[in-house]
Amino acid sequence: MTQDLSSSSGFDSELLALLPRLRGYAFALAGDRDRADDLVQGTVLNALSWRSTFKPGTNLGAWLFRILRNLHIDGFRRQRPTVPLEGDVLARLSGPPAQDDAVLAFEFQKAFRQLTSQQREALVLSVIDGLNYDEIAARTGVAVGTVKSRVSRARDRLYLLMTGEMPESHTQSATERRARRRAADRDAIETPAP
């Protein structure tokens, strides 16, 4: 059935001869006669439109079957079923971007490694393990005041490393900090218990 496809009539006659095979393949892909006819028609239109790109001497059937298959895949992609997402469903499916969390976690680990080993230990025992200062002091063998100092300095250093700013408590003068503590103490005394 190989003819000289360099001429227009040779191309057309070979195309016509392949139509029954194209239709069978289209039906096998689509499973529907109407859809198969549409695929064959689209294949013929594309083949005629792109006739100049076909290289004589190569397999016209393979070229046409590839066009048909690609049309089927394109149609399948366009007709994917979609479900409209509303309110609650959309809220449950969406979440904050994960890359922000990953960047934050990386920055935290980097900052945490810059703390002294004593500060890291005190912070982990306090925040992660949930121990109070007395329990940390007993476990590490240092005074309670030292534990408080290490935890406080670790938190302040992490804040500085993560934000590039000093914590608010360090930007106030000692007089301002004492005044705030006194006001908080007064509020605690004056506020009746529920």
Sequence and secondary structure as in RCSB ss.txt:
>XXXX:A:sequence
MTQDLSSSSGFDSELLALLPRLRGYAFALAGDRDRADDLVQGTVLNALSWRSTFKPGTNLGAWLFRILRNLHIDG
FRRQRPTVPLEGDVLARLSGPPAQDDAVLAFEFQKAFRQLTSQQREALVLSVIDGLNYDEIAARTGVAVGTVKSR
VSRARDRLYLLMTGEMPESHTQSATERRARRRAADRDAIETPAP
>XXXX:A:secstr
    TTSHHHHHHHHHHHHHHHHHHHHHHHSSHHHHHHHHHHHHHHHHHTGGGS TTS HHHHHHHHHHHHHHHH
HHHT       HHHHHHH    HHHHHHHHHHHHHHHHTS HHHHHHHIIIIIS   HHHHHHHHTS HHHHHHH
HHHHHHHHHHHHHSS  HHHHS HHHHHHHHHHHHHHHHHS   
